[in-house]
Structures are given as structure tokens and as C-alpha cells.
Amino acid sequence: MNRFLMAVASIGLISVGLTPAARADEWNKKTTLTVNETIQVPNKVLPPGTYVMKLLDSASNRHVVQIFNEDESELQTTILAIPNYRLEPRGETVFTFWEMPPGQPKALRAWFYPGDNFGQEFAYPKTKAITIAATAHVEVPTTEALIPAEMVTAPIEEVTPEGKEVPIVEAEQPARAVPTAPAVELPAATPALPAAPIELPKTASPYPAIGLVGALALLVFAVLRVVRTS
């Protein structure tokens, strides 16, 4: 199931007032939600009013959401969620809603905190997830975990529009494209010229030397004959 950019879908026509908490609360993403009509969240129907949403203070699971009343004196419900990624973060809080059959309040789908590129998509109990999936014609996360201790390790599946449960496939965080330097084409190397063979200088022909030796031998023979006949 592709969960990219889910914040742009299923927003509905519900009026929502948003008051993000101070930056000191970024660890729990504390956000104030004001609605002017009844909405539903997993295991709870919320009448019009003001509520406070924040992440459970847990280092092991950052996808457990708690909803309190306005002064945080009463916990309304605890919700198990899965990451819902978007390509570009926005500077304001965004909530998205599932369209429901006529006569049923809209169901809160996902919550994005300002500046985050991922949000929390809520998992509904199976019976409610079947209804949402059949109406929206997409897979809907589902879990039967009800308390935080269970949610830390609870499995989440998806319900298909046909009512079947299938393993959930979470989308990976989209990677930003990293610009690459243009390829530099180097000039082709000039082929090396073949080395010229080294030739030793040719020596003189041996025949003149042979003739000279012969002439000297004749001269010596002539001198010897003169000496004998004298």
C-alpha cells in the first residue's frame, strides 16, 4: 500500500482548529485539536470540543498516540499507529479523515506535526477497519491492541476492501534526490607511436681488408726473392 502523500486525501469538510504546543514539547508532539462536530478515533467517539494529542513517552515505540481532554485531566483513548510519510514537511499541523457511510461520524485517519515529513496513521479495530476499507476502497491498518503495554509490540495488519486481513507493508521514507555532478568526458588518449627499432651502425665490408692482406703478402714474397738472389 502506497502511503506517500496521504495527507492530501480524505480530508473531508470537517472544521478543525489546531494549536500546536511550544517547541519544548517536540518530544511528544503535543497538539491541541478543536472540532465543531462529532468525530471518531479508534475505540472512541469524540463529541465536539477541544482535545490534546501527544505521543506516548516511550523510547521504544514512537507511534503510540494518546488523546486527552482539554486540560489533560482525563485520558480519552490510546491509539496504535504506523508511519505515514510525505515528501515535503509543512509548517502547520495537518489532520486527515476517512469518509464514512452516511450517518456515521468521520474517522480520524492521520496526524502530521509541523515540520515532520512523517505522521501517525491510526490503526482501527477490525470491525471498524472493514467498514472504512469498504467505503474508501483502500487497505486500512488494523489492530486489536487496547493498552500501551500491548501496543509496544502489537502486530498491525491491513484490512482490504474485501474484508481480508493481510500483512502490512510500510512504505520506506522517501529519499531526497541528491544532485550529481555532470559527467566529465576526458579526451581520448593519443595512441603512443611505436618505438623505432634501434639499429647499430653497419661495419665496413670485410673484402677490402682481405685484398690489403693479400697485397702485403705479395710484397713480402717479392722482397724475400730479391734478398735471396742478391
Buried (B, 14 or more C-beta within 10 A) or exposed (E): BEBBEBBEBBBBEBEBEEEBBEEEBBEBBBBBBBBEEBBBBBBEEBEEEEBBBBBBEEEEBBBBBBBBBEEEEEEBBBBBBBBBBBEEBBEEBBBBBBBBEEEBBBBBBBBBBBEBBBBBBBBBBBEBBBBBBBBBEBBBBBBBBBEBEEBBEBEBBBBBBEEEBEEBEBBEEBEEEEEEEEEEEEEEEEEEEEEEEEEEEEEEEEEEEEEEEEEEEEEEEEEEEEEEEE
